Amino acid sequence: MTKRIEFQLAATDGAARTGTIRTTRGDIRTPAFMPVGTAATVKAMMPESVAATGADILLGNTYHLMLRPTAERIARLGGLHDFMNWQGPILTDSGGFQVMSLADLRKLTEEGVAFRSHIDGSKHMLTPERSMEIQKLLGSDIVMCFDECPALPATDKAVAESMELSMRWARRSKEAFGDRPGHALFGIMQGGVTQELRGISAEKLKEIGFDGYAIGGLAVGEGQEAMFGVLDYAPAMLPEDKPRYLMGVGKPDDIVGAVARGVDMMDCVLPSRSGRTGQAWTRQGQVNIKNARHADDPRPLDEHCTCPACRNYSRAYLHHVFRAQEMISGMLLTWHNLHYYQEIMSGMRQAIAAQRFDAWQQGFHSTRAMGDIEPL
């Protein structure tokens, strides 16, 4: 089989790892945070601005793109990279999670999921084979298996049946993916918060064989303690020489905790969604820019931050444009949040390489515990 991506582990510190995923479209430095470009755009950001924050890879969404503008149209227009003007690596999710959480009148069978679009009610069928076809049309560098993700809490029986179905779909995804030089396929571990089921899932995935492995079915309402409980054992169940991707995570302390437990890649809509709703993530915790305390504050969001929002604008200005519902508000706060997230990733990569990850973590948590600067 032709080699599709290469993962080089550079250093470990405890369970934390740093390395490089080499793809035909460029290197991904790990631990990596992937900004989410749901509909072929990271909302409120230009692609070159996303790159300027330090992001090496973006995530695109199979479910949203298959509905609008359709994968076939994107393929005719040269593929997702050209379509959205991002020439670096792109990972596409399989569509499974969105079908479960967004689609109307869905019907789950062994074949796949029949559903109605949340946009116009049109009927669609998503199967492992169709998901692989869509992701091939999009031209993404890292393709995800089609899986089912049950919402937690769920009964052990429901979680076990769902996991087994996802493993059968994983095999079908691998067969449908075929041999695509320059492109990688990741399997997705399921099993809820049950160690035994996670172990069974990991063994089945390793038996099928993938270029990387994701930990799915977390960050779906189980809480951080339960998530960390799973991450205390789940990453080590997966091959050491392949990237490990935790899907849909998360808040800054979720990300640091996941890396401490052996995770290499993450994605989340949080930094961009928060930016559009007036929430800024800073090294001293969260700032709600809509609060009246910022109206006369000439200081930056974070005096140590080098993003355009902090370098060029005051809290008073950011408060004003948010209150006035000006577009620049979401643009500046999203840029800041994505910059901060990439700063966390860079800090962790350097700390792991220097064997001082524990000290870095302590500094991260103690600074956040200080809370925002005092009002003027």
Secondary structure by P-SEA (a helix, b strand, c coil): ccccbbbbbccccccbbbbbbccccccccccbbbbbccccccccccaaaaaaacccbbbbbaaaaaaaccaaaaaaacccccccccccbbbbccaaaaaacccccccccccbbbbbbccccccccccaaaaaaaaaaacccccccbbbbbcccccaaaaaaaaaaaaaaaaaaaaaacccccbbbbbbbbccccaaaaaaaaaaaaaacccccccccccccccaaaaaaaaccccccccccbbbbbcccccaaaaaaaaaacccccccaaaaaaaaacccccccccccccccccccccccccccccccccccccaaaaaaaaaaccaaaaaaaaaaaaaaaaaaaaaaaaaaaaccaaaaaaaaaaaaaccccccc
